[in-house]
Amino acid sequence: MTDKPTQAFDTLQIHAGANPDPATGARQVPIYQTTAYVFRDAEHAAALFNLQEVGYIYSRLTNPTVSALAERIVALEGGVGGICCSSGHAAQIMALFPLMGPGRNIVVSTRLYGGTVTQFSHTIKRFGWSAKFVDFDDTDAVKAAIDDDTRAVFCESIANPGGYITDLDAIAAISNDAGVPLIVDNTSATPYLCNPIKHGATLVVHSTTKYLTGNGTVTGGAVVDSGNFDWSASDKFPSLSTPEDAYHGLNFHAALGPMAFTFHSIAVGLRDLGMTMNPQAAHYTLMGIETLSLRMDKHVANAEKVANWLENDDRIEGVTYAGLKSSPYYDRVKNICPKGAGALFTVAVKGGYDACVKLVDSLELFSHVANLGDTRSLIIHSASTTHRQLTEEQQEAAGAAPNVVRLSIGIEDADDIIADLDQALSKATS
């Protein structure tokens, strides 16, 4: 748990969750490479297992290095509590786990990362859950999709791969009226560019693998709870609002209030699903976050310059970057992402699928990888990779049509990035 932040972002990204080690005085958060923790006595152990006292039991549940990272992300997002886990996909399941049950559904945006589309289209069906995909620019369609079995609404703040900006205020109002939580994936924006909780989100999820770590070294995920949702307002969320048999009838919301979701995610979610982040990964991500604002400012500045250059190039059919004045999302950026539209967008290349493949193979500075948010500029042809498993209709709905490549603009010199794209486009479209 962390108090609402009172310090500036640049200070919190360095200091939140990172006190000097009491045993050694170490200033950087140590890597606590341990599976278990010694109890003071039998009474102490019993209190921990009964959730009467906060502490460390076993690293599948909590670990000091991982807890420090969770506290830092929670502080940056302006939440009350949160957890870290093994990946962004794990974070999505962890966010849904206390909310869902057999026969229940979530209403989700069509503009999502391809892996998320697959997870929601196919994998969650094995739990008896389902997803309804809706264009979130059509708010009437979002309202119509919510029914008595809906338990959450899910979207991305800056959608991957197209960089579309979601009107979080409008979607939050719909979710609130329906009495269901809004879950926002804030991976592409980071809390530096966007604060979904300020726009009405209940839960925020991250793939910490991306911009938060920033160096392409480790995978991880996070879930942050706003603490603003009343889990007892209806009978829709029994895991949080009714007695839990595994804890002698403990009612998480009645006993823990705003921290109900976080404690349930640790005591039940991580205990039983085991989607644990390792302390080494947490350490890398803690170090990465220390420079988050500096990196994001450079990412955005480079993306704006590169996107403007591409939009004016005759070899390009279109650029989806929301920071362009020609984008239908340009005005929305000022409200949702006032510090910039991120550094992720797609480019439609003249010559279609074949030209996209040639472009990818001709680049020298860019790395062709299935990742984003690295300090390095990255490219991928989504239709043949991350979105390959989708139908062409789903690809187009997600912004990953066959004639499109996704760019994740790094923090190199912008002129060098443009020069590399220029020479590769010449080869791809000749």
C-alpha positions as CSV (number, residue, x, y, z in Angstrom):
1,M,0.0,0.0,0.0
2,T,1.2,3.5,-0.7
3,D,-0.3,6.9,0.2
4,K,-1.4,9.2,-2.5
5,P,1.7,10.9,-3.9
6,T,2.6,14.4,-2.8
7,Q,5.9,14.7,-4.6
8,A,6.5,15.4,-8.3
9,F,6.7,12.6,-10.8
10,D,10.4,13.0,-11.4
11,T,11.0,12.5,-7.7
12,L,8.7,9.6,-7.2
13,Q,10.2,7.7,-10.1
14,I,13.4,7.6,-8.2
15,H,12.4,7.4,-4.6
16,A,9.0,5.7,-4.3
17,G,9.4,2.3,-2.7
18,A,13.1,2.7,-2.3
19,N,14.3,3.4,1.3
20,P,17.9,2.5,2.2
21,D,18.2,-1.1,3.3
22,P,17.8,-1.2,7.1
23,A,20.4,-4.0,7.5
24,T,23.2,-2.7,5.3
25,G,22.4,0.9,4.4
26,A,22.4,0.0,0.7
27,R,20.9,2.9,-1.3
28,Q,19.7,0.9,-4.3
29,V,16.9,-1.6,-3.6
30,P,18.7,-5.0,-3.0
31,I,17.8,-8.1,-4.9
32,Y,16.2,-10.3,-2.3
33,Q,17.0,-13.6,-3.9
34,T,15.2,-15.8,-1.4
35,T,12.2,-18.1,-1.5
36,A,11.1,-17.9,2.1
37,Y,11.3,-15.7,5.2
38,V,12.0,-16.6,8.8
39,F,9.1,-15.9,11.2
40,R,9.7,-14.3,14.5
41,D,7.7,-17.0,16.3
42,A,4.6,-19.1,15.8
43,E,2.3,-16.3,16.7
44,H,3.9,-14.1,14.0
45,A,3.5,-16.8,11.4
46,A,-0.2,-17.3,12.3
47,A,-0.9,-13.6,12.1
48,L,0.7,-13.4,8.6
49,F,-1.3,-16.4,7.3
50,N,-4.5,-15.0,8.7
51,L,-3.9,-11.6,7.0
52,Q,-3.8,-9.9,10.4
53,E,-0.3,-8.6,9.8
54,V,1.5,-7.5,6.7
55,G,4.8,-9.2,6.0
56,Y,6.7,-11.7,4.0
57,I,5.9,-15.5,3.9
58,Y,7.0,-16.9,0.6
59,S,8.2,-15.3,-2.6
60,R,5.3,-16.6,-4.7
61,L,3.2,-14.2,-2.7
62,T,5.5,-11.2,-1.9
63,N,9.1,-10.4,-2.1
64,P,10.8,-7.1,-0.8
65,T,12.3,-6.2,-4.2
66,V,9.1,-6.9,-6.1
67,S,7.1,-5.1,-3.4
68,A,9.3,-2.0,-3.9
69,L,8.6,-2.0,-7.6
70,A,4.8,-2.4,-7.0
71,E,4.9,0.5,-4.6
72,R,6.7,2.7,-7.1
73,I,4.3,2.0,-9.9
74,V,1.3,2.5,-7.6
75,A,2.8,5.9,-6.6
76,L,3.3,6.9,-10.2
77,E,-0.2,5.9,-11.2
78,G,-1.9,7.5,-8.2
79,G,-3.4,4.2,-6.9
80,V,-3.8,2.8,-3.4
81,G,-2.3,-0.6,-3.9
82,G,-1.0,-3.1,-6.5
83,I,0.9,-6.2,-7.4
84,C,3.6,-7.1,-9.8
85,C,3.6,-10.4,-11.7
86,S,5.4,-12.3,-14.4
87,S,4.3,-10.6,-17.6
88,G,1.7,-8.2,-19.1
89,H,-0.5,-11.1,-20.1
90,A,-0.3,-12.4,-16.5
91,A,-1.3,-8.9,-15.3
92,Q,-4.5,-9.1,-17.4
93,I,-5.5,-12.4,-16.0
94,M,-4.7,-11.2,-12.5
95,A,-6.9,-8.1,-13.0
96,L,-9.8,-10.2,-14.1
97,F,-9.4,-13.1,-11.7
98,P,-11.3,-11.6,-8.7
99,L,-14.0,-10.2,-10.9
100,M,-15.0,-13.0,-13.2
101,G,-16.7,-16.4,-13.1
102,P,-18.2,-19.0,-15.5
103,G,-20.6,-17.4,-17.8
104,R,-19.4,-13.9,-17.2
105,N,-18.1,-11.5,-19.9
106,I,-15.9,-8.5,-20.5
107,V,-16.5,-5.7,-23.0
108,V,-13.2,-4.9,-24.7
109,S,-11.9,-2.6,-27.4
110,T,-11.2,-3.9,-30.9
111,R,-8.0,-1.8,-30.8
112,L,-5.8,-4.0,-28.7
113,Y,-2.4,-5.8,-28.9
114,G,-2.8,-8.9,-31.0
115,G,-1.8,-11.2,-28.2
116,T,-4.5,-9.6,-26.0
117,V,-7.0,-10.2,-28.7
118,T,-6.1,-13.9,-28.8
119,Q,-6.1,-14.1,-25.0
120,F,-9.6,-12.7,-24.8
121,S,-10.9,-14.4,-27.9
122,H,-9.8,-17.9,-27.1
123,T,-7.8,-18.5,-23.9
124,I,-10.2,-17.0,-21.4
125,K,-13.0,-19.3,-22.8
126,R,-11.2,-22.1,-20.9
127,F,-12.2,-20.4,-17.7
128,G,-15.8,-20.1,-18.9
129,W,-15.3,-16.4,-19.5
130,S,-16.0,-14.5,-22.8
131,A,-15.3,-11.2,-24.4
132,K,-17.3,-8.8,-26.5
133,F,-15.2,-6.8,-29.0
134,V,-16.5,-3.3,-29.7
135,D,-15.2,-0.2,-31.4
136,F,-14.7,2.1,-28.4
137,D,-15.1,5.2,-30.5
138,D,-18.8,4.2,-30.8
139,T,-19.9,4.8,-27.2
140,D,-23.5,3.7,-28.0
141,A,-22.1,0.3,-29.0
142,V,-20.1,0.1,-25.8
143,K,-23.2,0.8,-23.8
144,A,-25.3,-1.7,-25.8
145,A,-22.6,-4.5,-25.3
146,I,-22.8,-4.3,-21.5
147,D,-25.3,-6.8,-20.0
148,D,-26.1,-8.4,-16.7
149,D,-23.2,-10.8,-17.0
150,T,-20.6,-8.1,-17.8
151,R,-18.0,-7.8,-15.1
152,A,-15.5,-5.4,-16.6
153,V,-14.7,-3.0,-19.5
154,F,-11.2,-3.2,-20.9
155,C,-9.2,-0.9,-23.2
156,E,-5.7,0.5,-23.8
157,S,-4.9,4.2,-23.2
158,I,-2.7,4.3,-26.3
159,A,-3.7,1.3,-28.4
160,N,-1.0,-1.0,-29.8
161,P,-0.2,-1.1,-32.7
162,G,-1.9,2.0,-34.1
163,G,-1.3,4.5,-31.3
164,Y,-5.0,5.4,-31.1
165,I,-6.0,7.4,-28.1
166,T,-9.0,6.1,-26.1
167,D,-11.6,8.6,-24.7
168,L,-11.1,7.3,-21.2
169,D,-13.5,9.8,-19.6
170,A,-16.4,8.7,-21.9
171,I,-15.7,5.0,-21.4
172,A,-15.3,5.4,-17.6
173,A,-18.7,7.2,-17.4
174,I,-20.3,4.2,-19.2
175,S,-18.6,1.7,-17.0
176,N,-19.6,3.6,-13.9
177,D,-23.2,3.9,-14.9
178,A,-23.2,0.1,-15.5
179,G,-21.6,-0.6,-12.1
180,V,-18.6,-2.4,-13.5
181,P,-14.9,-1.5,-13.3
182,L,-12.9,0.0,-16.2
183,I,-9.5,-1.7,-16.7
184,V,-7.0,0.3,-18.7
185,D,-3.8,-1.1,-20.1
186,N,-1.4,1.8,-19.8
187,T,1.7,0.1,-21.2
188,S,2.1,2.3,-24.3
189,A,1.5,5.5,-22.5
190,T,3.1,4.9,-19.1
191,P,2.0,6.9,-16.1
192,Y,4.2,9.8,-17.3
193,L,2.0,10.4,-20.3
194,C,-1.3,9.2,-19.1
195,N,-3.0,8.7,-15.7
196,P,-6.1,6.5,-16.3
197,I,-7.2,6.7,-12.7
198,K,-7.7,10.5,-13.0
199,H,-10.0,9.7,-16.0
200,G,-12.1,7.2,-14.0
201,A,-10.3,3.9,-14.4
202,T,-10.7,1.4,-11.6
203,L,-7.7,-0.8,-12.4
204,V,-4.6,-0.1,-14.5
205,V,-2.4,-2.9,-16.0
206,H,1.0,-2.7,-17.4
207,S,3.5,-4.9,-19.3
208,T,6.5,-3.6,-17.4
209,T,8.6,-5.3,-20.1
210,K,8.1,-2.2,-22.2
211,Y,8.7,1.4,-21.4
212,L,8.8,1.0,-17.6
213,T,11.9,-1.2,-17.8
214,G,12.9,0.5,-21.1
215,N,15.9,-1.6,-22.0
216,G,14.5,-4.9,-23.3
217,T,16.0,-7.1,-20.6
218,V,13.2,-8.6,-18.6
219,T,9.5,-9.4,-18.7
220,G,7.0,-8.4,-16.1
221,G,3.5,-7.1,-15.4
222,A,1.7,-4.9,-12.9
223,V,-1.9,-4.3,-11.7
224,V,-2.7,-1.0,-9.9
225,D,-6.0,-0.5,-8.0
226,S,-7.4,3.0,-7.8
227,G,-9.2,2.1,-4.5
228,N,-12.3,4.0,-5.8
229,F,-14.6,1.1,-6.7
230,D,-17.3,-0.1,-4.3
231,W,-17.1,-3.9,-4.6
232,S,-20.0,-4.3,-2.3
233,A,-22.4,-2.1,-4.2
234,S,-23.9,-5.1,-5.9
235,D,-23.7,-8.9,-5.9
236,K,-21.5,-8.9,-9.0
237,F,-18.2,-9.4,-7.3
238,P,-18.6,-12.2,-4.6
239,S,-14.9,-12.9,-4.4
240,L,-14.4,-9.5,-2.9
241,S,-17.7,-8.8,-1.2
242,T,-18.7,-12.2,0.4
243,P,-17.0,-14.5,2.9
244,E,-13.9,-16.3,1.5
245,D,-13.9,-19.9,2.7
246,A,-10.1,-20.3,2.4
247,Y,-9.7,-17.5,4.9
248,H,-12.2,-18.6,7.5
249,G,-15.0,-16.5,6.1
250,L,-13.0,-13.3,5.7
251,N,-14.9,-10.7,3.6
252,F,-12.1,-8.9,1.8
253,H,-14.0,-5.6,1.1
254,A,-15.6,-5.4,4.5
255,A,-12.3,-6.0,6.3
256,L,-9.8,-4.2,4.0
257,G,-11.8,-1.5,2.3
258,P,-9.8,0.2,-0.6
259,M,-7.1,-2.5,-0.3
260,A,-9.5,-5.4,-0.9
261,F,-8.5,-6.0,-4.5
262,T,-4.8,-5.8,-3.8
263,F,-4.9,-8.2,-0.8
264,H,-7.1,-10.6,-2.7
265,S,-4.7,-10.6,-5.6
266,I,-1.8,-11.5,-3.3
267,A,-3.6,-13.9,-0.9
268,V,-5.6,-15.7,-3.5
269,G,-4.4,-14.7,-7.0
270,L,-0.7,-15.1,-6.6
271,R,-1.1,-17.9,-4.1
272,D,-3.1,-20.1,-6.5
273,L,-2.1,-18.9,-10.0
274,G,1.6,-18.4,-9.2
275,M,2.2,-15.7,-11.8
276,T,5.1,-14.4,-9.8
277,M,7.6,-11.8,-10.8
278,N,11.2,-12.7,-9.9
279,P,13.3,-10.2,-7.9
280,Q,16.0,-9.9,-10.6
281,A,13.3,-8.6,-13.0
282,A,11.9,-6.3,-10.5
283,H,15.4,-4.8,-9.9
284,Y,16.0,-4.1,-13.6
285,T,12.6,-2.5,-13.8
286,L,13.2,-0.3,-10.7
287,M,16.4,1.0,-12.3
288,G,14.6,1.6,-15.6
289,I,11.8,3.6,-14.0
290,E,14.4,6.0,-12.5
291,T,14.8,7.6,-16.0
292,L,11.2,7.1,-17.3
293,S,10.3,10.8,-17.7
294,L,13.6,11.6,-19.4
295,R,13.2,8.7,-21.8
296,M,9.5,9.4,-22.6
297,D,10.2,13.1,-23.4
298,K,12.8,11.9,-25.9
299,H,10.6,9.1,-27.3
300,V,7.8,11.6,-27.9
301,A,10.0,14.3,-29.5
302,N,11.6,11.8,-31.8
303,A,8.2,10.2,-32.7
304,E,6.7,13.6,-33.6
305,K,9.6,14.4,-35.9
306,V,9.7,11.0,-37.6
307,A,5.9,10.8,-38.0
308,N,5.8,14.3,-39.6
309,W,8.6,13.3,-42.0
310,L,6.8,10.0,-42.9
311,E,3.5,11.7,-43.5
312,N,5.0,13.9,-46.1
313,D,6.8,11.1,-47.9
314,D,5.4,10.0,-51.3
315,R,6.2,6.4,-50.5
316,I,3.8,6.3,-47.5
317,E,0.0,6.0,-47.7
318,G,-0.7,7.0,-44.2
319,V,0.6,7.4,-40.6
320,T,-1.6,6.7,-37.6
321,Y,0.4,8.8,-35.0
322,A,-2.1,10.7,-32.8
323,G,0.4,13.5,-32.4
324,L,-0.1,14.6,-36.0
325,K,-2.6,17.4,-36.6
326,S,-4.2,15.3,-39.3
327,S,-5.1,12.6,-36.8
328,P,-8.7,12.3,-35.7
329,Y,-7.3,11.7,-32.2
330,Y,-5.1,14.9,-32.2
331,D,-7.5,16.9,-30.0
332,R,-8.0,13.9,-27.6
333,V,-4.3,13.8,-26.9
334,K,-4.4,17.1,-25.1
335,N,-6.8,15.7,-22.5
336,I,-5.7,12.1,-22.2
337,C,-2.0,12.4,-22.8
338,P,-1.1,16.0,-22.3
339,K,2.7,15.4,-22.4
340,G,2.5,13.7,-25.8
341,A,1.0,10.9,-27.8
342,G,3.7,8.3,-27.1
343,A,6.1,6.8,-29.6
344,L,4.1,3.9,-31.0
345,F,2.3,4.1,-34.3
346,T,1.8,2.4,-37.6
347,V,2.7,3.3,-41.2
348,A,0.9,2.1,-44.3
349,V,3.5,1.5,-47.0
350,K,2.8,1.8,-50.8
351,G,3.3,-1.6,-52.3
352,G,1.4,-3.5,-49.7
353,Y,2.5,-6.6,-47.9
354,D,5.6,-7.3,-50.0
355,A,6.9,-3.7,-49.6
356,C,6.5,-4.0,-45.8
357,V,8.5,-7.1,-45.7
358,K,11.3,-5.5,-47.9
359,L,11.2,-2.4,-45.6
360,V,11.8,-4.5,-42.5
361,D,14.6,-6.5,-44.1
362,S,16.3,-3.3,-45.4
363,L,16.5,-1.4,-42.1
364,E,19.9,-1.2,-40.4
365,L,19.4,1.0,-37.3
366,F,16.0,-0.4,-36.4
367,S,15.7,-3.8,-34.8
368,H,13.1,-6.2,-36.1
369,V,11.7,-7.6,-32.8
370,A,8.4,-8.5,-31.2
371,N,8.7,-5.9,-28.6
372,L,8.1,-2.2,-28.0
373,G,9.1,0.5,-25.6
374,D,12.9,-0.1,-25.9
375,T,15.5,2.7,-26.0
376,R,16.2,1.4,-29.5
377,S,14.0,2.0,-32.4
378,L,12.0,-1.1,-33.3
379,I,9.9,-2.3,-36.2
380,I,7.6,-5.2,-36.9
381,H,5.2,-6.2,-39.6
382,S,2.2,-7.1,-37.3
383,A,0.2,-8.9,-39.9
384,S,2.8,-11.6,-40.4
385,T,3.9,-11.8,-36.7
386,T,2.1,-10.5,-33.6
387,H,-1.3,-10.4,-35.3
388,R,-0.7,-13.3,-37.7
389,Q,-3.2,-15.5,-35.8
390,L,-6.0,-13.1,-36.4
391,T,-8.4,-12.9,-39.4
392,E,-7.8,-10.1,-41.9
393,E,-10.9,-8.4,-40.5
394,Q,-9.5,-8.6,-37.0
395,Q,-6.1,-7.3,-38.2
396,E,-7.7,-4.3,-39.9
397,A,-9.9,-3.6,-36.8
398,A,-6.8,-3.7,-34.6
399,G,-4.8,-1.4,-36.9
400,A,-2.6,-4.2,-38.2
401,A,-3.6,-4.5,-41.9
402,P,-1.2,-6.4,-44.3
403,N,0.2,-3.1,-45.7
404,V,1.1,-1.7,-42.3
405,V,4.2,-1.8,-40.2
406,R,4.4,-0.9,-36.5
407,L,7.2,1.5,-35.4
408,S,8.4,1.9,-31.8
409,I,10.5,5.0,-32.0
410,G,13.6,5.0,-29.8
411,I,15.7,7.6,-28.2
412,E,18.5,7.7,-30.8
413,D,19.2,10.9,-32.8
414,A,16.0,11.6,-34.8
415,D,17.9,12.4,-38.0
416,D,19.6,9.0,-37.9
417,I,16.2,7.3,-37.5
418,I,14.9,9.2,-40.5
419,A,18.0,8.4,-42.6
420,D,17.5,4.7,-41.9
421,L,13.9,4.8,-42.9
422,D,14.7,6.8,-46.0
423,Q,17.2,4.3,-47.3
424,A,15.0,1.3,-46.5
425,L,11.9,2.8,-48.1
426,S,13.9,3.4,-51.3
427,K,14.7,-0.3,-51.5
428,A,11.3,-1.4,-50.4
429,T,9.3,0.7,-53.0
430,S,11.7,0.8,-55.9
